[in-house]
């Protein structure tokens, strides 16, 4: 999916640049015919002015892209802090888990809080373990199977929690350039309509539409590029964290399996 997003982004950037450059080249050639382009030398070309002068459709595109960009950055910072905090929690729990403390003591300590990450897998498996023995479970295979299922469910929930809202970054990275391209096309169409209406190719006539097109393209890229870059980075972080959780689940399942064997071993 990352490759598809990058290919679409690159293709859209190229298409946007081609359209704007082609339109600009046409305007420059036409302006060679008339010299009245100096009339716009004193015009207001600030970003706010360009936005206020834009048409309704282009304004809607710009506002939508700005909202998508702001929301993308909010998700990026939220996930960045979440993954950093999760990695610290994994390191702390692993240190305590392998310190030699008994499983019962660790379960009593961790279950009193709201566990996440490895702690949530540990608590879920231990809860099933204790519940099964309290009810007098006799099937060793059945208990092992239930513990593995509980670990799988807990692992899926943790992965879903970590990946939540990342799809929005993928969507913005894929769709924002096309939305910006739509604004680009509308802006260029506005320029040609102005030329047709005024029968003049002066810069004062075509500049507003070209400015709208360039601004829409820039906003599309402003939203898409960070979303694509950080989607790849955050997805990689999720994969690494999930791999650590899977490794712990396998190791803990093996530990409980040995405990089950010890409990079911016939005594002399």
JOQUI-V728088 format. One record per residue. PSI is psi in whole degrees, -180 to 180 (NA if undefined). OMEGA is omega in whole degrees, -180 to 180 (none if undefined). Layout:
# JOQUI-V728088
psi = {PSI;PSI}
omega = {OMEGA;OMEGA}
This chain:
# JOQUI-V728088
psi = {-38;-41;-38;-44;-44;-41;-43;-42;-45;-43;-41;-40;-46;-42;-41;-46;-41;-45;-47;-42;-41;-45;-41;-38;-40;-40;-41;-42;-42;-33;-22;-22;-38;146;14;8;-16;-7;-24;11;-30;15;160;119;24;159;-41;-41;-42;-39;-44;-31;-11;158;170;-42;-46;-37;-43;-41;-46;-45;-44;-42;-37;-44;-44;-39;-45;-44;-36;-45;-36;-43;-42;-49;-39;-47;-35;-48;-38;-47;-36;-45;-40;-42;-40;-41;-40;-44;-43;-43;-42;-40;-44;-41;-41;11;-11;-2;144;151;-36;-44;-43;-39;-43;-37;-46;-37;-18;-17;-169;90;147;166;-136;-35;-37;-38;-44;-48;-43;-44;-42;-36;-43;-39;-51;-42;-41;-43;-32;-31;5;47;132;-22;112;-42;-42;-42;-44;-40;-43;-40;-43;-39;-42;-42;-41;-43;-45;-39;-41;-40;-41;-42;-41;-38;-40;-34;-8;133;-3;-29;-27;-40;-41;-40;-45;-44;-31;-39;-30;-42;-35;-37;-44;-36;-37;-45;-35;-47;-44;-42;-41;-39;-38;-39;-45;-32;-38;-39;-44;-37;-37;-11;36;143;24;156;-32;-27;-45;-19;-44;-45;-42;-39;-42;-44;-47;-39;-40;-41;-45;-42;-37;-44;-35;-35;-38;-42;-52;-38;-42;-46;-49;-24;-44;-44;-48;-36;-39;-40;-42;-43;-41;-43;-43;-38;-40;-40;-41;-41;-43;-41;-42;-44;-43;-36;-39;-39;-47;-34;-41;-37;-39;-42;-40;-40;-34;-1;128;135;143;NA}
omega = {179;179;179;-180;180;180;179;-180;-180;180;-179;176;180;-180;179;180;-180;-178;-178;180;179;179;180;179;179;179;-180;178;180;-178;175;179;-179;-177;-176;-178;-179;-177;-175;-174;-177;-176;178;-177;178;-179;179;179;179;179;-178;-179;-178;177;-176;-178;-179;176;180;178;-179;-179;179;180;177;178;179;180;180;-180;177;180;177;178;-179;-179;179;-179;179;179;179;-178;176;179;180;179;177;179;178;-180;-180;-177;178;180;180;-176;-178;-179;-180;177;-178;-179;-179;179;179;179;180;-179;-173;-175;179;-179;174;-172;173;178;-180;-179;179;176;-179;-178;-179;-179;179;178;177;178;-178;-180;-178;-179;177;179;176;179;-178;-176;179;-179;180;179;179;179;-180;179;179;178;179;178;179;180;179;178;178;179;178;179;179;179;-179;-175;-176;178;175;180;177;178;178;-180;179;179;-179;-170;-175;178;179;176;176;177;176;176;177;-180;180;179;179;176;178;180;-179;175;178;177;-179;-177;-176;-177;-180;178;-179;-179;179;-179;-172;-175;-178;-180;178;178;176;-178;-180;-179;178;178;-179;-180;176;178;178;178;-171;-173;178;-180;180;-178;-176;173;178;-179;-177;177;177;178;178;-180;-180;179;179;178;177;178;178;179;178;179;179;-180;-179;176;178;178;179;178;177;178;178;179;-180;-178;-177;-180;-180;-180;-179;none}
